[in-house]
Amino acid sequence: MERMKIEYLSLKKITEQHSEEIQEAANQVVASGWYLLGEATKTFETAYTDYIGTRHCIGCGNGLDALTLIFRAYKEMGKLKEGDEVIVPANTYIASILAITENGLKPVLVEPYYSSLELDDYLMKRAITNKTRAVLLVHLYGRCAMNEAIAEVCKRHQLMLIEDNAHAAGCTYNQRKTGHLGHAAGHSFYPTKNLGALGDAGAVTTDDDELATVVRSLGNYGSERKYFYAHKGRNSRIDELQAAVLDVKLKYLDRENQRRKDIAEYMIAHIDNPAISLSFDPIADNVHHIFPVFCDRRDDLRQYLHDNGIETALHYPVAPHRQRCYKSLNKLSFPVTEKLARTELSIPCNPTLTDNEVEYIVETLNRF
Ligand SMILES: *Cc1c(COP(=O)(O)O)cnc(C)c1O
């Protein structure tokens, strides 16, 4: 097969798919003279509310803010207090953990199963103490992380369920969208995400009227109405330009996710190399934000793919508990998470890939 050159993810190509519509939407905002908390934001929030199925969607600055604002709002509402424990996967992006510690809450890290990458519900049960108040469930890689065992643990122990839906826009569980499975969810529209803006943006979705009001207020300095402040808030808003772009791109999200699924399905069916393992649970819905493969010789595989024109990424090379910023967690041991950090390699998987490119990726992997 002829050598190809394949970027891990070309944001240029992602945007070019809809560039005319995006430019038209952006032009309208530019011409409107109104750049924050206006019609474009309202329109997108309504569209995303309809899409996720929740009663509320509150746009905010980014995905980390979305999660941080949820925990902060629960503190303002008296449902969480400093020192309360939040169960969170050990194998996640740092932002999931930052949202917890930022609020003076204690992250209690739980390992995934190596076979499915799902949160180990046995370890999760063992991690529960009389201070455990919530679970932050992360739909990592775009795969729905919810299952009956986790739902059962949350119900039995009356834990609040908060979703980190940064990887999983458009994913479903029992006919509900992720982002509508628990009490509240944080969404990221970082440009590389399945629903990506042209800059930073995020949102909180929830069915809880009070939470929605508090989150909206916290993101706007804590104001109840102009110049009257109920909370010591911050500034975290989605801007009109990003909202307008997202409103265009949301219309294509399902189609683009379907293309990701088709690509992933092909790769799962055709990758055939004993050195490369695919950890996936075919039951859970998966919008394939990231297509991870696992290989003991990960760095060699990465170099080999690079030499063959295929760029890859790592999600994530160093687990949160091994980071310098979390000294107090450094002594903990999470062998599964550490093994994933050592062996994970993210293969290109996005709607701009052509069939030829996907075939080339598979053939190259099989020749390793
Ligand atoms: C991207 C991401 C976030 C944070 O989103 P930002 O918009 O970049 O702040 C949170 N959690 C996970 C799992 C992410 O991948």
The ligand as an SDF file (V2000), in Angstrom:
LIG
                    3D

 15 15  0  0  0  0  0  0  0  0999 V2000
  -11.2970   18.2240   27.9690 C   0  0  0  0  0  0  0  0  0  0  0  0
  -11.6820   17.6080   29.2550 C   0  0  0  0  0  0  0  0  0  0  0  0
  -12.1270   18.3630   30.3530 C   0  0  0  0  0  0  0  0  0  0  0  0
  -11.9800   19.8470   30.4300 C   0  0  0  0  0  0  0  0  0  0  0  0
  -12.5290   20.5470   29.4150 O   0  0  0  0  0  0  0  0  0  0  0  0
  -11.9220   21.9780   28.9980 P   0  0  0  0  0  0  0  0  0  0  0  0
  -12.9970   22.5510   28.1610 O   0  0  0  0  0  0  0  0  0  0  0  0
  -10.6530   21.7200   28.2690 O   0  0  0  0  0  0  0  0  0  0  0  0
  -11.7140   22.7400   30.2670 O   0  0  0  0  0  0  0  0  0  0  0  0
  -12.6400   17.7030   31.4380 C   0  0  0  0  0  0  0  0  0  0  0  0
  -12.6580   16.3630   31.4910 N   0  0  0  0  0  0  0  0  0  0  0  0
  -12.2020   15.6020   30.4940 C   0  0  0  0  0  0  0  0  0  0  0  0
  -12.2860   14.1220   30.6120 C   0  0  0  0  0  0  0  0  0  0  0  0
  -11.6710   16.1970   29.3530 C   0  0  0  0  0  0  0  0  0  0  0  0
  -11.1640   15.4480   28.3800 O   0  0  0  0  0  0  0  0  0  0  0  0
  1  2  1  0
  2  3  1  0
  2 14  2  0
  3  4  1  0
  3 10  2  0
  4  5  1  0
  5  6  1  0
  6  7  2  0
  6  8  1  0
  6  9  1  0
 10 11  1  0
 11 12  2  0
 12 13  1  0
 12 14  1  0
 14 15  1  0
M  END
$$$$
